[in-house]
Structure formats: structure tokens, C-alpha cells
Amino acid sequence: MSDPIPDLEPVRVWMDEQGLGRGRPFEEARLLAGGTQNVMVRFRRGDRSYVLRRGPRHTRATTDKSLLREIRVLEALADTAVPHPALIAACPDRNVLGDSVFYLMAPVDGLNAVNELSARHRESAAVRHDMGLRMVDALAALHAVDPEQVGLGDMGHPDGFHERQVRRWLSELDAYNELSGYEGHAIPGLAQVADWLDNNLPRHPRPGLMHGDFHVANVMFEHGGPDVAAIVDWEMCTVGDPLLDLGWLLSLWREPGQDTDLLDSALSKAGGMATPDELIERYASHGVRDVTELDWYRVLACFKLGIILEGTYARSRAGKAPPELGTWMRDRTTRLFERAHALIAASGRQAG
């Protein structure tokens, strides 16, 4: 049974006050996302379509903070070259809905290549190859944005960003031990990866605006070709080190000789994807960042994401997530750390 559409009456009243389709009925309302994730409802009012984005049905302590961050980022990106959903209006008052702030954005005419491909994508290996390159183009456009110039200079804590990463995520891993039923991690070579990261910090890092969760599931592509329609899910956006975004993308990307990527995406299963080296070369061609020390960011992405996914496995052992999802996540954690070890070996740099 699908989740019901949430009550839109408070949204209607608020939209009337904002002069957005005043007095017109809501039509063609349908749920785009729900469950534990932020809820999104697409609807038409008058001659315009909207997407409502609000917190999950069971909100968390951080729900409003995350949504307010997204609102701020989308406002800031309005006049940039970064493909993103267009913000229409925002309601920072959680009392309107009673449990969550919300905003309205324009619908994105695109598809998520993890779940589906258009006929054009399926029939052309060249298009599928270019989709990865266009993702990198969009990422470079984001990394070219000066946070100060768009009013985001105070977002995040870039000082000490690299030095605190290992400590922060080992602490997160230790916290999973409080979950009943979790037997502890079995992450291969965890200490060796942690030591390598701490002993090979980038020598000349440069802060900048980063998405924070950049991968193929958070990008929507145009139906008719390889272009990016929008980068979505901006709740982790911050001022940190943008090269971690590229490392994050590569950590999940399909490697040469493998059948699929770590997301089992429709794009990777169809084949013809650009190689990691091609993605790196494309990013470097934009000249926004020096990629000389990219191996560190790739290893960090595997380390951090692997620990995050281990958290889902731990919650599954405690009965807080489906067992099959937990098993799938633990497999990805293992594979991410295998990638980390391979990258360290290829780098020629030692842990000490």
C-alpha cells in the first residue's frame, strides 16, 4: 500500500497568502517520495506546476535545519551556472505545517539514472558515456562558485576540515556499538586506511563550496541526451574541500572490468560508462582544482562512505532497518574499503 499524500490544506492557505495561484484548486497531486526520506509532492495550481518538499512523516531533530540549509543553497545558486531545482518560495515557519518547514520548487524535467533510462539513453552507448562527463561538468560548475560572492561564505567549518575527518568518522563507527544486536564491524584494514589518511594529508588544500553527497543518484539527466537537468538533494552542502565531491563520485563509480557500479544503477548495467580516469581528466580540464592529490580524497570518500553504510547494517542488526538492506550495505562497505586499499597501493605513499 502506497503512502497517502499529506494534507495540503495548510500549504493552500499559505500559498494564497503568498499570491501563488490564489483561490485555485490543487490538481494532479502525486507523491514523489516518502517514507523516512523528505516527502515531495508534485501538483498543479492554476497554470503552474510545483513540487512541495517537506520533512519525512516522522521528522527528526535535524529535519528543519537540513531543509533550511537546502533553501539557503538553492537561493544562492539562482544566478549561477550550476544546474539545480529552481526555488519558487520557502516557508521557514514550521508552525504552518505543525512539524516541518517546507519549500516549493519548480519540477525538474529529468530522470534518475539509478532507476531508469530513456529510450535515447538505452540505445546509445555514446550518450551513456557522455552522461558521466556531463556530471563532472556540472560538478566543476559548482566548484567554480565563490561561496562569499553568493552569500554562503559562513557555511561550514573549513578550518581543520582534513585533520578532523578520520577522528570524526571513527567516532561515528564506535557509536554503532551502542545498538543492541550489532556484533561490531568487520571492516577490512580499517586502521591501515585511517593511518594512511592521517599521515598523507593534502599539502595545499583550498576551501570551496561542495555538495557533500555527489553521486549518480543525486543527479537528474535530461530525457533526450546526456546533459544534467539538475543536481538534487542539497542538505549536505557546505564550505569544505570540493575535491571530496569528486572522490565521492568515483568511490561509487563503475571500475573497468566490473559488471556494475556500487549502486547497481540502470546506467552502469547498460554499459558504456566513462572510466574513472576519463572523469578525472574531464574535471582537470576545467581548471577549477588541482587534482594532483586526488588519491587522498578518493580514499577518504571510501573510508567515510563505508562507515556511513556500516551504520545501516548496524541498525538492521538492531531491528531498525530491513535485514536485506543491511546485508547489501555491509557488502558495499567491504567493497569500498577494498577500493581504498587498492588506491593506497597504487599511490605509492606509505602510512607512516
N, C-alpha and C positions, 0 to 999 in steps of 0.2 A: 504494500500500500504506500503510495507516494505521500510526502508531507503536504499538508494543506498550505495554501497561500496565507501569509499572515494578514491580520486585519489592516486594511489600507485606509480606513476612515480617518485616523489621525493625520496620515500623510495628505489626504484630500483637503482637510481643513487647513493644514499648514501651507499647502501649495496655493490655495485660494488667497491666503494672506500675502504670499509672495508674488501674486499675479501670474501664476503659471497655470494657464488653462482654466481660469476661474469659472466655476459653475458647470464645467463639462464633466461628463461621466468618465470613469476609468474603463477602458476597453482592452480586450485581448490580453488580460493579465495572465502571466505564467511564471512559474518558479524556475529560476535558472540554477540555483544552488541552495543547499540547505544542510540539515544535519548539524554536525559540530563545526562546520565552517560558516563564514559570514553568509547571511542569506541575501540572495539577489532576486529581485522580481522585475521582469520586463513588462511594461504596459504602455498603452497609448492613451493620451488625453488630448482631445482636440486634434490639431494637425501635427502633433509632435510625439515621438516615442521617447521613453525614458527607461532607465534601469535604476531601481532603488537598491542601494547597498546598505545593509544594517548588520548588527552583530548576530551571532548564532542564537537559536531559540533558547539555549541555556548559556547566557552570557558569562564571561569570565571577568576577573578583576581588571584585566588589561584590555578588555574589548574597546571601551571608549577611547583610551589612549591610542590604540592602534588605528582606529578609524579616523581620529583627529589628525594623526600623522599622515595618513593617506590623503585626506582632504588638503592638508597644507602642501604636500608634494604635488598633487595634481594642479593646484592653483599656481604653484611656482613654475611648472613646466609648460604652462599655457602658450607662451610665446617662444618656445624652443623648438628645435628640430627633432626632439625625442618623440617617437610615436607612443601615444598614451590615450586612455579614455578621456574624453572631454568632460570636465566638470560643469554641471549646469547650476546646481545650487546645493548648499550644505546646511544642515541643522545641527549645531553643536550642543543643543539643549536636549539632554536625554529625557527630560520630563515630557516631551511631546509624544514619544512612544512609550515612555514609562520605564524602559530598561536599556535603551541604547541610543546613542547619537546615530545619525544617518546622513547619507547624501544621495543626490540624483546625478547620474551621468548619462551621456549620450550612448546608445547602444553601439557596440563595435561590430562592424560587418566583417567578420572573420571566423576562423576556426582554430581549434586547439589540436595541433598535430600529434599530441599524445593519443587522442581518442579517435581522430578521423582525418581523412584526406579527401580533398575534392577529386573529381574525375581528372582534372588537369594535373594535379599532383601525382595521382596514381599512374598516369600514362607516360610521364616524362621524368626520366632519371636526371636529366639536366636541371629541371625545375627543383627536384628534391635536393640536388647538390647545392643549388644556389640558396635554398632556404636557410641553411646553416650560415652561409656567408652574409646573408641579409640580417640574420640575427646579430652577428658580430658588428655589422654596420650600425644597427640600432643601439647596440651597447656602447660603441665608440661615440655615438652622438650624445648619449647620456654622460659619458665620462669627460666630454668636452665642455660640459656646463660648469660654469663657475658658481659654486654654492653661494658665495657672497653676493653676486650680481642678481640672483633670483630670490634672495631673502632667506636662504637656508644655511647661512654660514654658522649659525649657532646649533645646528642639529648634529647630535652625536658627540663623541669624545675622541677625536683623532690622536691626541697626545697619548703615547703609550699603547696604541692600538695593537701593534705587533707583539710587544712584550707580554701583554696580558692574555693572549689567545689561548696558549696551552694551559695555563693555570685555570682560566675560566672554564674550559671545556672538560678538563679532568675533574674539576669540582662538580660539574653537571653530571658526569658519569658516576661519581661517588654517591650522589644524591639518589640514584636509582636503587641503591641498596636498601633504602627505606621501604620499598614496595614489597609487600608480602608475596611470596611465591617466586620472586626473582632470585635466581641462583648466582648472580654475579656475571660479569662479562666474560666472554671468551674471545676477545679481540686479538687477533694475531699480531705480535710485535708492537703492542701499544706503546710501551716505554721507549723502544728504539725510535719510533716515529716522533714521539714527544721530545726526546732529547735532540734529535736532528733539527727539529723546528726551532727549539730554543737556542741551538748553537750555530744556526745559519740564518739569522735574521737579515732581512734586506738592508743593504747599506745606505741606500738613498731613497727611502720611501717618500711619496708625495701625497698628501691628503686630497680627497676629492669626493664627489657625490657618487654613491654606489647604491644599486638596487637592493642588494642583500639576499636575494633568493632567485638569482637569474638562471633559468634553465628553460628547456623547450616547453614545459607545462605552463609556464608563466608568460608565454608569448602567443599572440594570435596572428595567424597569417591570412593574407587575402586569399579568397577562394580561387581567383583566376591565375595565380602565379606565386612567385617566391617571396614577394615583399611582405614585410611585417606590418600588420594593421595596427597593432598596439602591444606594448609591454603592459602587463597587468599585475595586480597584487603588490602594491607598493608599501605595505605595512612594515617592512623591514628596512626601508630606505633610510640611509644615514650618511653622515660625512665620516668616512673611514679611508680604507685603501681600495680604490676601484679595481685594482688588478685581482682582488679576490673574486669579483664577479666573473671574470674570465676563467679563473681557476675553477669556480663553482660549475660553470657551464661545461668545462672539459671533464670534470670529475664524473659526470653522468653520461657523457657523450659516447657514442659507439666507437670502439677501438678497431683498427684494422684487424681482420681475421675473426672478429666476433659476429655472432648472429644478430645481436640487437644491442641497444643501449641499456643502461641500468634502470630505465623507466619502462622498458618493454613498449616503447612508443610505436604508434602506427607508422610514423615517419621512418624510424630505424628498421622496422620489419620490412618495409617496402624497398630498402636498399638505396644505393646511390648517394649516400651522405658524404659530405665533405669530410676529409680526415682532420684529426686534431691539428696536425701541422699546417694544413690549409687554413684552419680557423685562426691559428696564431699569426700566420703570415698576413692574413687579411686585416686582423686587428692592428698589427705593427704598421701596416701601410697607411693607416690613418694618422700616425704620428702623435697620438694623444698621450701615450705612455711608453716608457722604455720596458720592453719585455725580457731584458737580459736575465733577470732573476725570477722569471715566471715559475720555474720549478718549485720554488718555495710556496707560492700561492696555490699551486695545484696540489701539493702535499697537504697544506693546511686545509684546503677545501675537502679533501678526502677524510682527513682527521676529524674535522668539525662535523661534517655531514654524517659520517659514520657513527659518531657519538649521538647525534640527534636521532638517527634511525634506531639505534640501540635502545633509546628511550621508549619507542613504540613497542619493541619486543618486551622490555621490562614491564610496561603497562599491560601487555597481553598476558603475561605470566601472573599478573595480579588481578586478572579478570576485568581490566579497564579498557581493553581493546580486543578485537576478534583474534583468536589464535592464529588463523591463517595469515592475517595481516602481519602479525608479529613475526612469524616464521619468514615471510617474504622480506621484511625489513632487516632481520638479522642476516639473511643471505647477502643483502646489499651492503651491510656494514662490513662483512668479511671481504667482499669483493672490492670495496672502497679501500680497505687497508692493504689488500694485495696490490692495488694500483699505487698506493703511496710508497710501498716498498720498492716497486719497480721503478718509480720515478726517482727515488733516492739513489738506487743503484746506478741509474743512468746518469745522474747528475755528477757523479764522481766526487761529491763532497761528503765528508765523514761527519759523524755526530759529535765528535769531540774537537 
